[in-house]
Amino acid sequence: MKDTVNILFLGGAKRVSMARMLIDAGKELGCNVKIFSYELNGRVPVAVVGKVLSGLRWNDARLMEHLHETVGKYGIDIMIPFVDGAVGVVARYRSIYNDIWAPVCGYERVEKMFDKIVAAQLFEYTGISIPRTYKSGRPVFPLIAKPRYGSASQGIMVITEPREFRRVISKADEYVIQEYIVNRKEYTVDCYVSSDCVVQCAVPRLRKEVVGGEVSDTITVHDAEIEETSRKVISRLGLTGAITLQFLRDLEKNRLLLMEINPRLGGGAVCSVHAGAPIPAYILNEYLQRPLKPCDSWKPGTEIVRYMQEIVFKDGE
């Protein structure tokens, strides 16, 4: 077994807690985990636990070549994406070079998950229940319009009257338009699926408070329907790696509906790790080609509440 495992974060500027969890998991496995993070700016929080490397934008034509140089220079073993834009980058990199390991699906599957129109069509085709998607005819309000390639809840609009609807429908190819469920609860499910397609964990969390698309208060819950549905969704879509599923429960009609899938670690996945789901160890063990053991003993009622903390950088230090 390797003595040192070098992990490169993409879009992980603020993922200090997950970095520490990976380092701790490495210690338990008898290896030294070193964290690197590929960033545009060196003054980011993850600098307190790892080395920040100068990076390029996701759409830069030189990105793949530069990442390849970075992997070689720093001996990177594992690459982990933490934002939507980075997932396709990592999947594409693996398809070209195949010199690192990453807990992500194949490139084609990733691209479908981040196109909300294509994803909604795929979910419906495979028999997965989602909020009713507007296709034609007289609209029934309220509706919600989500940017086709949006993330972190940016650009979402709730439509309540015809004038708003006409404005959005004139750009129908830029949005997925669905029924808006007013009386609801929202859940995130942190899943890890090994490369042999075994669901190692599926931990639901109630999203109690969200700020800027990022959960700031969340608590793990046992919910048999959500857990079973998560496993069905993963199986039907052939997903692997770290997966985040977003569900809502329609409290008036008692429906469980899939909102979206992010094929990456979610920002609140640390809550599931605190609850007992060994996601960092799964990542390391898969890279080390060691067997994984499914986790069904995580604890419901584990809650995390986030707060602001400063990282100080000074010129010349």
Secondary structure, 3 states (H helix, E strand, C coil): CCCEEEEEEECCCCCHHHHHHHHHHHHHHCCEEEEEEEECCCCCHHHHCCEEEECCCCCCCCHHHHHHHHHHHHCCCEEEECCHHHHHHHHHHHHHCCCCECCCCCHHHHHHHCCHHHHHHHHHHCCCCCCCECCCCCCCCCEEEEECCCCCCCCCEEECCHHHHHHHHCCHHHEEEEECCCCEEEEEEEEEECCCCCEEEEEEEEEEEEECCEEEEEEECCCHHHHHHHHHHHHHHCCCEEEEEEEEEECCCCEEEEEEEECCCCCCHHHHHHCCCCHHHHHHHHHCCCCCCCCCCCCCCCEEECCCCCCCCCCCC
